[in-house]
Amino acid sequence: MYFIQKQHRWKLLLLLLAIGIVFFTLWYTQRLASDIAKEEIKKATEIADAYLVLNDNQSNELELSKALDKIKVNENIPVIWSNSNDEILDYKNFDSLRIKNDSKYIQKELKKLKTIQQFIKIELPDNEIQYLYYKDSNLLVSIRKYPYYVLMLVALFFGISYAAFTSARKAEQNQVWVGLAKETAHQLGTPLSSLTAWIDILREKLNSEDDAFMFDEMQKDIDRLVLIAERFSKIGSVPELEKHRIIDVLQNGIDYISKRASKNIHIFLVKDTDVNLFASLNPPLFEWVLENIMKNALDAMEDKGEIHVQAFEKEGMIYVDISDTGKGIPKNNFEQIFNPGFSTKKRGWGLGLTLARRIIEEYHHGKIFVKESSPKGTTFRIVLKAA
């Protein structure tokens, strides 16, 4: 549980850091764009003053020369000079190719600039009014778009990096899972074979009815351990899936847990469960999933309650619902309970439901999730393709 919480804290910190970088980039770039915009407005004002000088009959040659220089120096800011009747008197720094292909291009640009009211009013000596409309330069437009391009590239980079890191980490975890599971199965194999042989020897020497009963119970426990070892040996390899009757597999899982549950806990296979439901599955692994879910239900009910198991078919899919009357699961833990290491118990590694999801989703190509939960109980749902 602590490991999961620590992992989420790190993710939250990284998210906050990323958000901080994003906001700083946007703030700094917008500030830079604002400074450039102010400078362009200043230049546009100087150009408007130059046009005013050109229209003033009292301007001398030096003033006219300086005015023309100001207009010529402008190589970045697109401007349109027009009168009060929207007749275009001059323009500069617009796309020459578009002007050539569209005779109304400048007029359209003038209309846009009038809409956003991006102009400077020129009052001539004879009370005539002219306007200098100006457009953001390509530099200013590029600077305003720049942070978004950078953020898209950064997001793409982090997305690819995160996917690669997650994939590599998952592959490494899978190798650990497989190695641990197969080594466990291997280590269990030798003593189990030896125990079976010793029971056979004891059977020959001790023949009373009480002894026979004791040996039968011991053999059942050994058979159970053999089944557990078989389950572990299948982790990491593709198990064989065969057509089986769902109700039989469910009943086996219920019978096993019922013998080990408190007398105050009752486990039922819902009566209206269809006996003719079939699915492609591996019984030892599927029963392992059922046992893990029902063991969690036993812990949640604290030695008193009921577990109801139901299966039904809908649109070619088989649904298995396992409901208990326990204390429920908080909604924000619906997904976390399937993470390795997540556990609300003082004892245990928090691997049961992780294995259950792996068995259902990776080996049986189905789904497993918490359908619903409240303080009155929880329902887990398993979804498989019908066979």
N, C-alpha and C positions, 0 to 999 in steps of 0.2 A: 504493500500500500504506500509506504513512504517513498519507495523508488518511483512509483507512478506519479506521485505528487511532485517529487523533485524534478522529474522529466517535464511535467507540464509547466512548472515554474520557469525552467530554462526556455521552453518554447515561448512562453509569455514574454520573457525578457527580450528574446530575439525579435519577437513581433513588435514590441514597443520600440526597440532600437531601429528596426526597419522603418516604422512609421515616423520616428524622429528624423531619420535621414531623408525620407520623402518630403516631409514638411520643410526641412531646412533647404533642400534643393529647390523646391517650389518658391519659397520665400526669397531666397537669394537671387534666383533668376528673374522673378517678377520685379524685384527691386532694381536689378540691372536694366530690365526692359523699361521700367518707369523712368529711369535716368536718361536712357536713350530717347524715349518718347518726348521728354521735356526738351531735349536738345534739338530734336527734329521740329518741334513746334516753334522753337526759337528761330531755327533756320527758315521755316516756312514764313514766319513773320517778317524776316529780313527780305525774303523773296517778294512778299506782298508789298513791302515798302519800295522795293526796286521797281515793281510794275507801276506803283504810284508815281515815282519819279519819271518813268517813261511817258506817262500821260500828262505830266505837268509841262506846259509850254514854257514856263519860266526857268526850267532846269538848264544849267549850263553844261558844256561838253564834259567837264570833269565829273559832274554828278551823273550824267547819262552813262559815261564810261564805267563808273563804279557800279551803277545799277545793272548794266549788262554783264559785268564780271560776276556779280552775285548770282545772276540767273544761270550763267554758263557753268559756274563752279558746282552748282547742284547736279550731281550725277547719281544720287541715290533716292531722293524723295520724289515720287510721282505727284505731279501737280497739274491742275486744270484751271486756267484763267478764263472766267466768263463774266458776262454782264448780267444785269438784273432780269433779263428775259431768257436766261439760260443759253444764250448764244455763245458758243465756245470761241474764244479769241486766240488761245494758245494752250498747248499742253506739252508735257515733257516727262520722260522716263517711264513710259508705258510700253507694254509688249508690242514691238513693231510688227511681229508676225500676225498677231491677233488683229491689229489695226488694219493690216493688209487684207486679211480674210473676212473681216466683219466691219462694214462701214459704220455700224451703229455702236461699235465697241466703246468708244470714248463717251458717247452719250449715255450708255448704260452705266459706265463707271461714275459719271457725273451724278446720275440718279441715286446710285448707292451712297455716294459721299454726302448728298443732300439729306438722305434718310437718316444717316448717323450724325448729321450736322457737324461734319469735320471740315470747317472752312474758316477763312479769315476775311473779314469785311474790309473792302477798300473804298474809302470815301474820297472822290475826286473833287477838285476845286469848284467845278460847275454843278455840284450837288448830285452828280451821277454816282450810282452805286455799282461797284464791281465786286467780284468774289474770287478768292484764290482757294480752291479746294485742294486738299492734300491727303495723300494716302500713306499708310505706314510703309516704310521702306522694306525691301526684302530682308535686310539685316535684322530689323526689328521683328518682323514676322518669324524669322528663323529662330531668334533668341527666345521668343515666346513659346515656340513649339519644341525647342531643344530639350527642356526638362522632361517632357512627356516621352520623347524618343529615348532619352537616357533611362528613364524609369521602365519603359517597356523592355529595353535590352537587359537592364538589371533584373527585372522580374523573370524574363526568359532564362537568364543565366542561373538565378537562384532556383527556378523551377527545375531546370535540367540537373543542376547540382544536387538538389534535394531528392529528385527521383533516382539519380545514380547512387547517392549515399544510402537511401532507403533500400534500394535493390541490393546493394552490396551488403548492408547490415542484415537484411532478411536472409540472404544466401548464407551468410556466416552463422546466423542463428539456426538456420535449417541444418547446417552441418553439425552444429553442437547438439541439436535435438536428435538427429539421426544417430550420431556417434554414441550419445548417452543411452538412447533407447536400445540400440543393438548390443552395446556392451552389457547393459542390464540383463537383456534376454540371454546373452551368452553366459554371464556369471550365474544366472539362475538355473541354467540347463543342467550343469554337472551335479550339483547337490540334489536336484529333483530326481534325476535318474537314480542316484544312489539311494535316496529315501524310498523310492518305489521298490527297489530291489530288497531293501531291508524289511519292508512290510511283507513282501512275499515270503521271506525267510521266517519271519515271526508267525505268519499264518500257518506255516507247516508245523511249528513247534507248539503253538498255543491254539487249541481247537474248541474252546468253550464258546457258548453263545454270546456271553458278555464280551469275550475277546473279539469275536467275529464282528460284533456291532462297533466296537472301538476301532477295529481296522478299517471297516467300511467308512466311518466318519473321517479317519485319517486320510484315506484314499480320496475322499471327496475334496478335502482341503488341498491335497497335492494336485488333484486334477484342476482345481481352481488356480493354483499357482502356475500350472502348465499353461492354462488359458491366458493368464496375465503375461507370461513370458512370450507367448505367441503374439499377443497384441503388440508388445514392445518391438518384437522382431519385424512387424509389418510397417512400423514407422519409417518413412524414408523411401519405401518401395511402393510400387503401384499395386494395391491389393486386388484380388480377383473379385469382381462383382457378379453375383448370380441372382437369378429370380427367386425371391422368397416371399412367403406370405407374411405380411406386416404383423398381423395379430399374433402369430407364433413368436416372432422375435420380441414383440412388446411384452408378451406374457412371460417369457424367459427372464427378461430384465426385471419385471415386477416381482416374480417369485424369488429371485436372488435378494433383492433389497428388502422384501417383506420379512424374510427370515432374520434379517439383521437390524430391523427397525424395532422401536419400542412397541409394547403391546397397545399403547394408547394412540398409535399412528396406524391408519388404515389406508391401504393403497388399492385403488379400483381401476379396472379397465372398463371404461364406459360401455354399457350394454349395447347401445346402437352402433358401435363400431363395426363396420362392414368386414365380414370374415373373408371376403374375396378380393381384398386389396393386395396387390403385388407390386414389388419394387425391386430394382437391381441394387443389391447391397452386399456388404460383407458382415455377416451376423456378429462375429466376435468384436469387431470395431464398433458396429452400430450399438450393440448392447453396452459397450464401454461408455458411449455418449449418454445413453439412458441412465446408467448408473451414476455418472458424474452429476447429471442434472438432479436426479432424485436424492443423492447424498447432500447436495446443497439445499434441497427442499427440507430434508430432515433437520439440518442445522438451523434453518430459518424458523421451523415450527417448534423447536425446543421440546421434543418428546411428546407432543400432543397435536393432532390435526389429521388432515386427509390429503391424499394425493390422487388426482384423477387424470387418467391417461386416455386420450381419445384420438382416433385416426379417421379421416374421411378424404374422399377424392373430389376434386373440383377442377374442371377444364384440363384434364390430363395430368394434374399434379396431386400428390398425396401430402396431406397436412397432418402432422402429429403434434398435438397440444398436450403439454404436461403442466398441470395446474396444481398449486399447493395452497394451503391456508396459513402460510407463514407471515412474517412481519413486512414483507415487501422489499423492493429495491428502489432507491431514489432514482428519479428519471435521468439525472445527469450521470448516473453510473451504468445506464443500459448498455453502452458500448465498452466502457472501461473494464467491466467484469470479464471481458474476453481477452484482455491484455495480459501478457505474462507477468507474474509477480503481483497482480492485483488480488488482494484478499482482505476480508473484514475479520478473519479469524486470527487469533493469536498464534495458532499452529497451522502449518500448511504453507505450501510454496505458491499457491495461486495459479496452478497449472491445469487444473481439471477442465475448466471451460475453454481455456486456450486450446487444449487437445481436442475438445469436443468440436470447436469451430473448424479446426484443421481437418479433422476426420470427415465432417459433413461437407465442407465447402471444397476442399482440395481433392479428397478421395471419392466422395459420392456426388460431387458436382451439384450440391444442393445449397440450402441456406438454413441458418439457425440464428435466432434473435429473440429478444424479450418482446413478446406480443403486447403484454400489458402488466402493470403492477400497481398495487396500492397497499396500504397498511393491512388489508384483509387477505392478501395473497398475491402470487405471481404466476404468470403463464408464459412458459417458453414454447416457441413454435419451431418445428423442423419441417422444411419443405423439400420434397424429393419428386423426381419424375416417376410417373406410374409406368410399370412394365407390362 
